[in-house]
């Protein structure tokens, strides 16, 4: 595992982290034993950054992480999120009282006195124009409830607005072979301000694993079934917002670029890591084998420049027009 400095937070994060949404819920059934094995194997492989949220399985993900970390000696940096417990999920709900209540619940779930990194969980766009929200987060830092804070965003514009606040230490954003817009301006601004970049949805909900076909079906409790067109939350979170049929065509083009010794998923992860502005990538894993395969992507050799150029051409040919200006 290779490590990168996490913005201005003073620690080095593994290039590959662990995204703990799938072990919480909305990805079909994941047995507790498999989830625990996935977490343990990730840490065995050098993963020291885990991303979760209070709504993943209504706290299940946070509690599973706590269970594992109680038995490990390694220092693992845990990031969680707050805001999506609001119902309705409105900008007006992002008050100091509500955020404090969410933080207290996550502290209990994680079994810690201080949360390493709290992220606003893809709040409505108006939240980024409310300084009082970020002032409330500053007070939670002062109170010792959270060590650092950042944001998880849907749109590049939200990330650019968020990093205007000096307390924002990280931005979590969707970036992958099918979602390349962050390279245009966002990355350079984060580099300039020393803001950590956490990349989520790196495999486009499995599309970029190369294992999904036109005949693949998903269980009712899997967001790839119930949110394909944004029925439950932002469409960009499912298959990165890409039309599945066009995405599969692009995958077949990309498959021929995968170097010997790489899986398709590792190729997709390594492409992301070719951008030095990226701090850590957080693919999910439902079992130990997936966690190990993800972590191994860090140690694979860099991709050739001609491969990077061909990836861009495939992006422009198949998906850019559908996603580039939406997010």
N, C-alpha and C positions, 0 to 999 in steps of 0.2 A: 504494500500500500504506500502510495506517495501522499504527501500532506501539503496543504496550502494554508497560508496565513488567513485567518478569518477576519478580514477587515481591520477594524480598530479594537477588536475584543481581546487581543493578546493571547490567542492560542492557535494551534495549527489543527485544522480539520482534515480528516481523510478525504481524498478526492471523491471517493464513493462513500456515501452515507447510507442510511436506512430509512426509507419512507414507510411509516407505520400505519398508513390508511387501511391497507388490505387486511391487516391482522385485526383491525377494529370492526370493519363491516363494509358493506356496499360493494364487495367484490366476490360475492358468493360465500359459502360456508368455509371457514378456516378453523380447523380443530385447534384447541388451546395448545396441545402438545406440539403441533407443527409450528405454531406461531412462536412458541418458546424456543424451539430448536433453531428457527430462522434467526431470531435475535442472538442467540448464543453463537451460532456459526458466523454471523456477521462480525461480532466482536472478536472471535477467534482469528478472523481474517484481517484484522486491523481497523475495522470500522469504529470510529469514536464520535460519530455525530448521528443522532437519531431524531427524526422529525415526526411529530404526532399532533393531535388536536383533541380538545375536550369533547368534540362531537363524534369522534371516530368510535363507533360502537357505544355511544353514550358514556364514554370514559373507559371502555374495555381496553383500548389500545394503551392508554396511559397506565392502567393498572398492570397490564402484562409487562410493560417496560420496567415498572417498579419492581415487579417480582424477579425479573432477570438481574437487574442491577444490584439487588440486595446480595446476590451470590457472586458478584464479580469484583475483582480488585482493580480493574482498569478504570481510569477516569474517562467517563463517557459524557459528552456534552449533549443535553437533551433540550430540544426546542419544542414548544407546544404553541397552540393558537387559541384565540378567544374571539368571540363575537357571534359565531353562528348559532349559539344557543338562543339568541334573540328570536322571538316570534311575535310579531313579524320582524323580519331582518331589515331594519331601517337605520338610516344614519342617526336618527334621533335617539336610538337605543344605545349608542356608544357613549354612555355616561360614565363618570368615575365610579359611581355606585355599582353599575352593572359590571364594569370591567374588574373591579375589586372582587365582586362576588364570584365571577368566573375564575379569577386567579386563585382564590381561596379553595375552590373545588379542585382545581388542577394540582395545587400543592398537596392536598389530601390524597388524590389519586396517585400521584407520583411518589408520595412518601418523602418529600423533601421540604426544607425550610425556605429555600430560594429557588425560583425557576431560572435556569441558565439563560434562556431566550424566549421571550413571549412575542408572538407575532399576531397582529390584527389579521383576522381570518377572512381575507377577500371582502372587505367591507364595501358598502355602496360608495360610489365615487365621491359624493359630497363630503364624506368623512375626511378625505385628504385635504379638504379646505377648511377644516375646523381645528385651529391650533389648540383649543382647549382639550381635545382628545389626547394629543401628544403631551400636553402639560400634565394630564392625569397619569400618563405612563411614566413621566419623569418622577412624579410623586411616589409611584409604586416602586421605582428604583430606589429612591431616597428611603423608603420604608423597609427596604430589604426584602421585599416580596419577589422581585425579579432582578436579575443581574443586568441584563441588556434587553432591548426590544427592537423589533423590526416589523415588517409588513409582508403579507402574502397578497399578491396582486393578480388581477385578471389581465389588465391592460398595461402596455408599456407606458402610456401617459400617466397612469396611477403611480407607477414606480418612480418616474421622473419627478412627480410632485412630492412623493413621500420623502425622497432624499434631500429635499430642501430643508427638512427639519433636522437639526444637528444631532438629536438623540437617536435617530434611526440608524442602526448599525448594520442592518441586513435587509435585503429584498428577496423574497422567494417568487419566482416567476416561471412560467412554462417556456421551455426552450428545448427544441429537439430538431431532428432532420426535417420535420414538417412545420416547425414554427421558428423561423429564423430572424424575425424582425428585431429582436433585442440587440443584434450585432450592429445595427445602424447608428444608434446614438446612445442607447441605454447603457451598454457596457462601458463605453468611454467615460460617461459621467460617473458611473460607480467607481471606476478606477481612479478618477480624479479626486473623488471624495472618500476613497478608501472604504467603500461600503461593500460588505460581503454579498455575493450572489449565490443563492441557493436555487438549484434547478430542479423543478418537479416535472412530472409527466414525461420523463426522458424517453420512454418507449411508446409514447402515444397510446397508453392503455393496452399495451400488448401488440398493437399493429406492427411496431418496429422490432418485435421479437422474431418475426417471420413465421410464427406458428399459427396465426389466425388465417382462415380461408373464408371464402364466400359462404361456405356451409356451416361455419362455426356458430353455435348458439350459446346463449348465456342464461344462467338461472334468473328467476324473477327478482332476486335481491341483489343482483349485480348491476351497477350503474351503466354498464355497457349494454344492458337491456333497457332499463327504465329512463336513462337520461341521454339517449343517443342524439336526440334533437333538442336538448336543453329543457326537458319537461320539469326537472326537479331542481337543477341549479345550472350554472353557466355551461353552455354547450362545449366551450373550449376545454373543460376538464375531462371530457369523454372523447377518446380518440383524437385529442388535441384539436377538436372541432373540424377535423377533416372528414369529408364524405368517405365512407368505408370503401366503396367500390373504386374510387380514384386512388385512395390510399393504398389499396392492394396492388393496383397497377404500378404505383411508384415503388412499392416494396420489391416487386419483381425486378425492376430496373436497378434498385439499390443492391439487391442480392449479389449481382455479378461483381460488385466492388468490394465485397467482404474478403479481407486478406486470409490466407491460410493461417490456421491456428486461432481464428476468431469465430465466435458464434455471431449470428446476426445481431443479437441484443448487445453483445460486447462491442461490436462495430458501432452501433448507435450511441453507446455510452462513450466510447473513445472519441467519436466525432465531437461530442460536447466538450470533452476535456481538452481538445485542441485549442480552445479559447482560454487564454490565461486569465481573463476577467472572472471566469467561473471559479467559485470557491469550492463548492461541493455539489454533487449530484445525488439525488435521493430516490433511486428506484425502489419499488416495493419488492417484497419476497414473501411467499406463502410457506416456504419450507427451507431447510438448510441448504439444499442443493442450489436453489435459486440465489440465495444470499451469497454463497461462495462464488458462483459464476459471475454475479454482479461485481463483487469485490476484485476479482481477478482482472477486470477490465483496466484497472489502474496501472497494472504492471505490463500491459501489452505495449508494443512499440508504437510510436506516433504514426499517423496516417500520412501517406505521401501527398504532396501539394496537388498533384493531378487528380487524386481521389477527391480532395476537398473541392476542387473546381467542378468535377463531374457531379458531385452531390448538389451543388448550387444549381447546375443546369436542370437536374431532375426536379428539384424544388420548384423552379420557375415554370417548368413544363406541366407539372401535375397539380400542385397545390397552392402556389403563391396567390393566385387570383381569388381563391376562396377564403384564405385565412389572414393574409398579410396585413390588411388594413382594418380588420375586425378587432384585433387584439394588440 
